[in-house]
Amino acid sequence: MVSEQSGGDYGCEEMTFRKRLLQIKNERNLTYTQMSKITGIPASTIKGYVALKNEPGAYAVIKLSKGLGVTTDWLLGLTDERN
């Protein structure tokens, strides 16, 4: 998601993904450890997504959406419909 050529500029997609991941975390009062247990993705990796240090692949987006009960499209900012 972060292009090396862009010099670290973050696109709208990255910020939307980060924002929505944090939104779910905060709404449900989840810790990164709890999110990890729910999704099967290491807490450090999820923290990296939020910090824009890691870029999720398709499989990670699917695991996150299934575990958190939202659509991949919502998580990626392609729709405002969560389910």
C-alpha positions as CSV (number, residue, x, y, z in Angstrom):
1,M,0.0,0.0,0.0
2,V,2.9,2.4,0.6
3,S,4.8,2.9,-2.5
4,E,8.6,3.2,-2.2
5,Q,8.5,5.5,-5.2
6,S,6.1,7.9,-3.4
7,G,8.6,8.7,-0.7
8,G,6.2,7.4,2.0
9,D,3.1,9.3,0.9
10,Y,0.0,7.5,2.0
11,G,-2.9,7.1,-0.4
12,C,-6.6,7.4,0.4
13,E,-7.0,3.6,0.4
14,E,-4.3,3.1,3.1
15,M,-5.8,5.7,5.4
16,T,-9.3,4.4,4.9
17,F,-8.2,0.8,5.8
18,R,-6.3,2.1,8.9
19,K,-9.3,4.3,9.9
20,R,-11.8,1.5,9.6
21,L,-9.5,-1.0,11.4
22,L,-9.2,1.5,14.3
23,Q,-12.9,2.2,14.2
24,I,-13.8,-1.5,14.8
25,K,-11.1,-1.8,17.5
26,N,-12.4,1.2,19.3
27,E,-16.1,0.5,18.9
28,R,-15.7,-3.0,20.3
29,N,-13.1,-1.9,22.9
30,L,-10.7,-4.6,21.6
31,T,-7.0,-4.9,22.3
32,Y,-4.6,-5.9,19.5
33,T,-4.2,-9.3,21.3
34,Q,-8.0,-9.8,21.2
35,M,-8.1,-8.8,17.5
36,S,-5.3,-11.3,16.9
37,K,-7.3,-14.1,18.6
38,I,-10.4,-13.2,16.6
39,T,-8.7,-13.0,13.2
40,G,-5.7,-15.3,13.5
41,I,-3.4,-12.5,12.5
42,P,-0.5,-11.7,14.9
43,A,-1.1,-8.6,17.0
44,S,2.2,-7.1,15.9
45,T,1.1,-7.4,12.3
46,I,-2.2,-5.7,13.0
47,K,-0.3,-2.9,14.8
48,G,1.8,-2.6,11.7
49,Y,-1.3,-2.1,9.6
50,V,-2.5,0.6,11.8
51,A,0.9,2.3,11.9
52,L,1.1,2.0,8.1
53,K,4.3,-0.1,8.4
54,N,2.8,-3.3,7.0
55,E,0.6,-3.7,4.0
56,P,-2.1,-6.4,4.2
57,G,-2.4,-8.9,1.4
58,A,-5.7,-10.2,0.1
59,Y,-5.7,-13.2,2.5
60,A,-5.2,-10.9,5.5
61,V,-8.0,-8.6,4.5
62,I,-10.3,-11.6,4.2
63,K,-9.3,-12.9,7.6
64,L,-9.8,-9.5,9.2
65,S,-13.2,-9.0,7.6
66,K,-14.4,-12.5,8.6
67,G,-13.1,-12.3,12.1
68,L,-14.5,-8.8,12.6
69,G,-17.8,-9.4,10.9
70,V,-17.5,-6.8,8.2
71,T,-17.1,-7.0,4.5
72,T,-13.8,-6.7,2.7
73,D,-15.3,-3.8,0.7
74,W,-16.1,-1.9,3.8
75,L,-12.8,-2.5,5.4
76,L,-11.1,-1.3,2.2
77,G,-13.3,1.8,1.9
78,L,-15.1,0.6,-1.3
79,T,-18.5,0.9,0.4
80,D,-20.2,2.3,3.5
81,E,-22.2,-0.9,4.0
82,R,-20.5,-3.0,6.7
83,N,-22.3,-6.3,6.2
